[in-house]
Amino acid sequence: MHPSTTTLKFLSMIIFAFAIVQISMAGDPDILTDFIVPPNVNTVDGNFFTFTGFRVLFSPNTTLSDFKVSKASKAEFATLDGQSVSYAVLEFPGGSINPPHTHPRSAELLFLIQGSLQVGFVDTTNKLFTQSLQPGDLFVFPKGLVHFQLNADPQKPAVAISAFGSASAGTVSIPNTLFNTTIDVNVLALAFKTDVATIQTLQKGFAPKA
């Protein structure tokens, strides 16, 4: 069975996205060997360079109720150490959001493969850049800038693939960082020009579910 034209186009876009990130946005330190073998690895063969963690994405019985991100970074795929590349698959049920966040060590090149997304980022002059994406569209989020993705369609899911120019791009979730850590409530109240009670109400939304 030969691959369809759609499949070939999809694979071509993935390769293109990866190449652009690797050439233009790589930010990890250069290494002096072809690849890095972790101390606990004794055999290096084809399995060492293969990541199977995304197979679950093709399970026909998977149903999501909330936004989900599946990563292939150095933490999940140790072979990426030193290679300045990583991937993430973003799954958006209808009406879900990937809240404002940053990647401190890499730009992000997002490729939408299903559904539609409203995306945007804010630059260092506090200017907002937004776009409505359709399948086949690419959008770049510059390194370190706050950005988001929203599936505004309440009925249809959306799926996107993100490529990074770092084996460990890092993710700093703005809401979670502010309201699910031990930052003093008085500091947050002053920063947001509100009262402590309002901050505490926001914090309750990020408290672990019983």
C-alpha positions as CSV (number, residue, x, y, z in Angstrom):
1,M,0.0,0.0,0.0
2,H,1.5,3.3,-1.1
3,P,1.3,6.4,1.1
4,S,-1.3,8.9,0.0
5,T,-0.5,12.4,-1.3
6,T,-1.8,13.9,1.9
7,T,0.5,11.7,4.0
8,L,3.5,12.6,1.8
9,K,2.6,16.3,2.2
10,F,2.3,15.9,5.9
11,L,5.6,14.2,6.3
12,S,7.3,16.8,4.1
13,M,6.0,19.6,6.2
14,I,7.3,17.9,9.4
15,I,10.7,17.5,7.9
16,F,10.6,21.1,6.8
17,A,9.6,22.3,10.2
18,F,12.4,20.3,11.9
19,A,15.0,21.6,9.4
20,I,14.1,25.3,9.9
21,V,14.2,25.0,13.7
22,Q,17.5,23.1,13.6
23,I,19.3,25.5,11.2
24,S,17.8,28.8,12.3
25,M,16.9,28.6,16.0
26,A,19.2,26.1,17.7
27,G,20.4,27.4,21.0
28,D,21.9,24.5,22.9
29,P,25.7,24.2,23.3
30,D,27.6,22.5,20.5
31,I,28.9,19.0,21.3
32,L,32.2,17.5,20.2
33,T,30.8,14.0,19.4
34,D,28.2,12.8,16.9
35,F,25.8,12.1,19.8
36,I,25.8,11.7,23.6
37,V,25.3,8.2,25.2
38,P,23.9,8.3,28.7
39,P,26.0,6.4,31.3
40,N,23.2,3.8,31.8
41,V,23.1,2.8,28.1
42,N,25.3,-0.1,27.1
43,T,24.1,-0.8,23.6
44,V,23.8,1.8,20.8
45,D,21.8,0.6,17.9
46,G,18.7,1.7,16.0
47,N,16.6,1.5,19.1
48,F,18.7,4.2,20.7
49,F,17.7,6.7,18.0
50,T,14.0,5.7,18.1
51,F,11.2,7.3,20.2
52,T,7.9,5.4,20.4
53,G,6.2,7.5,22.9
54,F,3.9,9.1,20.3
55,R,2.3,5.8,19.3
56,V,-0.4,6.3,21.9
57,L,-1.6,9.3,19.8
58,F,-2.9,6.9,17.2
59,S,-5.0,4.9,19.6
60,P,-8.6,4.9,18.3
61,N,-10.2,4.8,21.8
62,T,-8.5,8.0,23.1
63,T,-10.9,10.7,24.2
64,L,-9.7,13.9,25.8
65,S,-11.7,16.3,28.0
66,D,-8.9,18.9,28.4
67,F,-5.9,20.2,26.6
68,K,-3.0,17.7,26.5
69,V,0.7,18.1,25.5
70,S,2.9,15.1,24.7
71,K,6.6,15.8,24.6
72,A,9.7,14.3,23.0
73,S,12.4,16.3,24.7
74,K,15.6,15.3,26.4
75,A,13.6,14.2,29.5
76,E,11.5,11.7,27.5
77,F,14.0,10.9,24.8
78,A,17.6,11.0,26.2
79,T,19.1,10.6,22.7
80,L,18.2,14.3,22.0
81,D,20.8,15.5,24.4
82,G,23.2,17.7,22.4
83,Q,21.1,17.7,19.3
84,S,19.3,21.0,19.7
85,V,15.9,19.7,18.6
86,S,12.7,18.4,20.3
87,Y,9.0,17.9,19.5
88,A,5.6,18.3,21.2
89,V,2.2,17.2,20.1
90,L,-0.6,19.5,21.3
91,E,-4.2,18.1,21.5
92,F,-7.1,20.5,21.9
93,P,-10.6,19.2,22.7
94,G,-13.3,21.7,21.6
95,G,-13.2,24.9,23.5
96,S,-9.8,24.2,25.2
97,I,-6.8,26.4,25.7
98,N,-3.0,26.1,26.1
99,P,-2.7,29.0,28.7
100,P,-0.2,31.8,28.3
101,H,3.4,30.4,28.8
102,T,6.9,30.8,27.6
103,H,9.8,28.6,26.5
104,P,13.0,30.2,27.9
105,R,15.4,28.2,25.8
106,S,13.9,28.1,22.3
107,A,11.5,29.5,19.8
108,E,8.6,27.3,18.9
109,L,7.5,26.5,15.3
110,L,3.9,25.2,15.4
111,F,2.3,23.2,12.6
112,L,-1.5,22.8,12.7
113,I,-2.6,19.5,11.3
114,Q,-6.3,19.3,12.4
115,G,-9.0,21.8,13.4
116,S,-8.4,25.5,13.8
117,L,-6.5,27.5,16.4
118,Q,-6.4,31.1,17.6
119,V,-2.8,31.8,18.5
120,G,-0.8,34.8,19.7
121,F,2.2,36.2,21.5
122,V,3.2,39.4,23.2
123,D,6.6,41.0,22.4
124,T,8.8,43.0,24.7
125,T,7.1,46.3,23.7
126,N,3.8,44.7,25.0
127,K,2.4,44.4,21.5
128,L,0.1,41.5,20.8
129,F,0.4,39.5,17.6
130,T,-2.5,37.1,16.8
131,Q,-3.5,34.8,14.0
132,S,-6.3,32.3,13.1
133,L,-4.7,29.1,11.9
134,Q,-6.1,26.5,9.5
135,P,-4.6,23.0,8.8
136,G,-1.3,23.3,7.0
137,D,-0.4,26.6,8.6
138,L,2.8,27.3,10.4
139,F,3.2,29.9,13.1
140,V,6.4,30.8,15.0
141,F,6.5,31.9,18.6
142,P,9.8,33.8,19.3
143,K,12.1,32.5,22.0
144,G,11.1,33.5,25.5
145,L,8.0,35.5,24.7
146,V,4.6,34.8,26.3
147,H,2.2,33.1,24.0
148,F,-1.0,31.0,23.9
149,Q,-3.1,28.7,21.7
150,L,-6.9,28.5,21.8
151,N,-9.3,26.1,20.1
152,A,-12.3,28.4,19.9
153,D,-14.6,25.8,18.3
154,P,-16.6,24.2,21.1
155,Q,-17.3,21.1,19.0
156,K,-14.3,20.2,16.9
157,P,-10.9,19.1,18.3
158,A,-7.6,20.5,17.0
159,V,-4.1,18.9,16.8
160,A,-0.8,20.7,16.3
161,I,2.9,19.6,16.3
162,S,5.5,22.0,17.7
163,A,9.2,21.8,16.9
164,F,11.8,23.4,19.1
165,G,15.5,24.4,18.6
166,S,16.5,22.9,21.9
167,A,16.5,19.4,23.4
168,S,15.0,21.0,26.6
169,A,13.1,24.2,25.6
170,G,11.5,24.4,29.0
171,T,7.9,25.6,29.7
172,V,6.9,28.3,32.2
173,S,3.1,28.4,32.6
174,I,2.2,32.0,33.6
175,P,-1.0,31.2,35.6
176,N,0.5,28.1,37.3
177,T,3.7,30.0,38.1
178,L,1.8,32.8,39.7
179,F,-1.0,31.1,41.5
180,N,0.3,27.6,42.2
181,T,3.6,28.4,43.9
182,T,4.5,30.0,47.3
183,I,4.7,33.6,46.1
184,D,3.4,35.7,49.0
185,V,-0.2,36.7,48.4
186,N,0.6,40.3,49.4
187,V,3.2,40.5,46.6
188,L,0.6,39.2,44.1
189,A,-2.1,41.5,45.4
190,L,0.2,44.5,44.9
191,A,1.4,43.4,41.5
192,F,-2.1,42.9,40.2
193,K,-3.5,46.0,41.9
194,T,-6.1,44.0,43.8
195,D,-6.8,42.6,47.2
196,V,-5.6,39.4,48.9
197,A,-9.0,37.8,48.9
198,T,-9.1,38.0,45.1
199,I,-5.7,36.4,44.8
200,Q,-6.7,33.6,47.2
201,T,-9.8,32.9,45.0
202,L,-7.6,32.6,42.0
203,Q,-5.2,30.3,43.8
204,K,-8.1,27.9,44.7
205,G,-8.5,27.3,41.0
206,F,-5.0,25.8,40.8
207,A,-5.2,23.8,44.0
208,P,-4.8,20.0,43.6
209,K,-8.2,18.2,43.1
210,A,-9.2,15.9,45.9
